Amino acid sequence: MHILIINGPNLNLLGSREPNIYGHQSMEEVNAYIKEYFKKVKVSFFQSNHEGEIIDQLQAAVNKYDGVVINPGALTHYSYAIRDAITSINLPVVEVHISNIAAREPFRQKSVIADVCAGSISGFGVYGYILAAQSLAHNHKNDR
């Protein structure tokens, strides 16, 4: 089992960007936390502030990964291009958000990708990444 975790714009600033919302852990610390949690699941990471690079990673994930966890950051709310990329690949994708987007500003409450993902996890801090990857691993094991 190999899972790709994609992080979108400004998530490279974790730990320093609004720590009251996103926590005090850096992106590197979050990635290490996720990697340490899984012993039987290989996890790879990608972060970009550029929509096209995220789309390229989604397309390249086919035949390389068994599933994708994506935190598209602000692109969640308006990137129909990422939505189209998710629908064009034959992989389960789980959307994750560190904060509870339903409890945020009105413009952050709508995800344009949620309905094309296998599921969405929001509001559990960085543990949401663990929950998302666990769901992919569990479903992969049950599909065999």
N, C-alpha and C positions, 0 to 999 in steps of 0.2 A: 504494500500500500504506500503510495506516494501522493502527498497533498501539497498543492501550491497555495501559499497565502499571499494575497496581493493587497497592498495598502496604497491608498490614493493620496491626493494632495494634502500637504501640511502634516501628515502623520509622521514624517521624518522629524517633526518638532515636538514629538511626545516628550513629556518630562518638563518642558519649558513653556509650552503653549497651554494656557488656561488649565493649570494643574488642578484647580478646583472642579473642573468638568472631566478632564481626561486622565488625571492622576499624575504621579511624579516619576513614573518609570519612563526611561528613554526607549526609543524604538529598538535599540540593540538589547536592552534589558527585557523588553517584551518578547522579542524573538528568542532569546536565551531561555526564558520562562516556558515558552511553548515547546521548544525543542527538548528541554529537560523533562517535561511532563510525559512525552511519548517515548516509549522504549521500542515498540514494534511498528511504528508508523514513521516513515521518512517524511520530513517536512522541509520544504524549500520556501524561500522568501523573496519577494520583489516589492519595491516601493518606487513610486514615481509621482511627480507633480504634474505629469503630462498625460492627458486623456489618450492620445494615440499610442503611447507606449504601453498603457494598461490594456488597450484593445489588442495590441500586438502580442502581449503575454497571454491573454485569453486564447487567442487563435493558436498560438504555439503550444498551448497546454495539451491539445488533442494528441493522443497516442503517447504522451509523455507522463501525464499525471492521472490519478484515479478520481480526483475531485479538486475543487477550488474553493477556498474561503476568500471572500473579498470584502474589504472595508473601503468603499470608494470615496470616503470623505464627502466633501460637498458635491462631488459629481453624482452622488446618490439621488439628488433632487432634480437633476435636469439632463443627465447624460443618456439620451436615447441611443447614442452610438454604443455605449457600454451595454445597454439593454440588448441591442441588436447582436452584439458580439456574443453575449451569453446565450441567446436563442440559437445562434449559428453553430455552437459547439455541442458535441454530444457528451457532456460531462455534467455531473451534479455540481451546482454552485450554491454555497450558503453565504448569504449576506450577513455581515456582523458590524455592529456599532458599539463603541465603548460606552457612550452615553445613551440615555433613553431618548431617542429622537421624537417619540410621541409626547414627551414632556418638555420639549425645546421650543424655540421660536416657531411660529406658524409655517414659515418657509422651509424649515427643517423637518417637518412632520410627515411629508409626503416622499415616498421612495418610488422612483419610476422603474426600478429593477426588481422590487420585492416579488411581484407576481410572476416573474420568469425564473426565480430562484427556487431551489428545493425547500428553502426555509430562510427565516430571518431571525437573528438574535440581537437584542438591543438592551442596553442598560445594565449589563453585568460587569462593566469594566473590562479589563483585559482578559478576564476569565471567559468572556464571550468567545474568544478565539478557540479556547479549549473545547467549549461546548460545541462549536461549529465543526471543528475537526473530529471530535468524538462522534458526532452524528454521521459524518461522512464515512468514518471507519466502521461504525456499527452497520450502516446500510450496505457498505461494500461487502462486509463479512456475510450478511444475510442474503446478498444477491448471488453468492457462489453456490 
